[in-house]
Structures are given as C-alpha cells and as structure tokens.
C-alpha cells in the first residue's frame, strides 16, 4: 500500500522511500533558518555604525595636513634676511643701499619687502645719517602717449641715477598751483585753492591715499614751507583780499591741522600747553614759530624756482638748491617724456629735495 502525505503534490511513493525523499521539508528549512543572512546583516550594520561615529571624524579633522602655501609663508617669515649672516649685520647692509636699489630690492623676497616697507627702516636710515638725497620732479608729458599723465622723476645727486615713475591710475586730479613735499617715503600733494585736498603718494608702492583737507582753502598768495614732517601755510590773503597774519600747520604723520592765530603778537608763545598737543618738543615749536615769522616778513607770494641749462644743454643747474641734473637724467626725460633741457620749466609742476 502506498503512502501519500496529505497536502503534498508528489506522486505516491513506497514506505521505504518516504523517509529518504522529503523535498518540501528542505525548502521550509532554508526559509526558516537564515543564519548566513543574519550574520551578513550584522557585519554590514557594524561597518555602517563605525563610519558614522563622530569621534573618528573629529580625530581626522584635528590633524589636518599643512597646505603648501602656509608652509612657504611660515618658512618665509622665519627665514634670514641674508643666509649665514646675523639679522643685525644683514640690516646694516640693507640700510646702506641707495634709494634706486631699494626699489629693486623690494622684489627679492617677501621678508625683504616687509623690512624695506616698514617705517622704522627709514627712521634708522635718517638717524644713522645713511639717508640718500632724493630730488623729486613731477612732470607733465610731452609725447603723445604721455600727454595728460603725470610722471615722477626721482633723481639721486650722489649716484647720478634718475628713476622714472608713472603715477598710479587712481591719482587725484592734479593741477597747477599745488604744493608738494616729501614726508618720510611719501609725496604729499595739497591743492591750494577751492577744495584744499591733500593726497599722499607712496614712492615705493606707487599707491595714493587721501589726507585731511585744508580747513581754509580760500587762502591765496600764502608762503608754503615744509619743515621735517610738517607743512606751514603762512600768511597770504583771505577771500576778501584781507592780509592775514596767521598760519596753518599740517602734521602729515598725524593727519591733523592746527591754526596759529597771531604770529606778530605774543599770544601764541605764551600758551604753554599748545606745543604738548601737537609738537614733539619745545625746540620744534619755537623753531616753527620763528620760521613762520621770517616768512611773514617776506610779504605775499612765493619764491620762483631758479634753474638754467649749461652751455650745450648737457646739464641743468639749480643754484639755490645746490643741485645739478646730469646728462643721464636729461636723457631719461627726453626718452620717456620728450622734454628738452630748455623746456623743463614749461612741463615742471612740482620740485622737492629731501632725504630718504
């Protein structure tokens, strides 16, 4: 008698074969005991949990790799001015450079640029008597490509080198009748009429920056003198033509103006607290007052700059400034601007001689 399992679609089999062939039981055992799948799911969940641990992310971010630019910057700051030489001796070497060499030395490396751009570098040069005499000539161009543009000629009488600099594109609207002078390493330009604007031009970087304007721009026919880092606007006449006995003093480093009300009286000298707010010492204050009084006695107007070319036109002599423009300087003016020696007075806007 054959045995047939209830609910099974298999064909009838003998009793001896029923225990050997039991296909539905094997199928149910695979579905009911997924041991291998459980282990795989556990390993996958464990890996995913390790990736989402915040501590591991923080540990990776806590030690970032140094960027090459940052490493170069740190190495540049810590580098020596001159290899295998102490910084004190290297600084002495840089202090003895002429001015035209400083313009080129700024491009050597970042450390040299930072040292040569610092204000303390030029204070040490002046204190040690190593500052070079630099004559600044602000000129208008004659050639077609230079018409309407201002150029600055920096001439060193000690070396005879003349460096030409074209002013930056964002220069102010410079016109005739302005005052110019060098304070530190900057060229100070002040308009005498209407606005009285003050502008600073960095001789090294070639950038402009504004300053405090003149509080009395309507003053005309005044005498203007640079003494140290201060500009004196002395006397003159006001808008109504009245003669003035006062003076204005501009401190370029502090960018402030003060007024000396009466130069002929004794009131300005009796104010003991006046010099402590604006002047460095009593000597500087009294010498400034004396300079204003001497200029006030000369009357209205300004002294004209006297210069003339030598025979043959190879040099130009400034007798009052004890200066001679050599042939090399005149050749640069002719090459870059097209100015001949006998045409210098026509295109010269500003002249200043100082040490830098």
ABEGO torsion letter per residue (X at the ends): XBBBBBGBABBBBBAAAAAABBAAAAAAAAAABBAAAAAAAAAAAAAAAAAABAAAAAAAAABBBBBAAAAAAAAAAABBABBGBBAAAAAAAAAABBAAAAAAAAAABAAAAAAAABAAAAAAAAAAGABBBBBBBBBBBABAAABGBBBBBBBBAAAGBBBBBBBBAABBBBBBGBBBBBBEABBBBBBABGAGBBBBBBAAAGBBBBBBBBABAABBGBBBBBBEABBBBBEEBBAAGBBBABBBBBBAAAGBBBBBABAABAAAAABAAAAAAABABAAAAAAAAAAAAAAAAAEBEBBBBBBBBBBGGABBBBAAAGBBBBAAAAAAAAAAAGBBAAAAAAABABBBBBBX
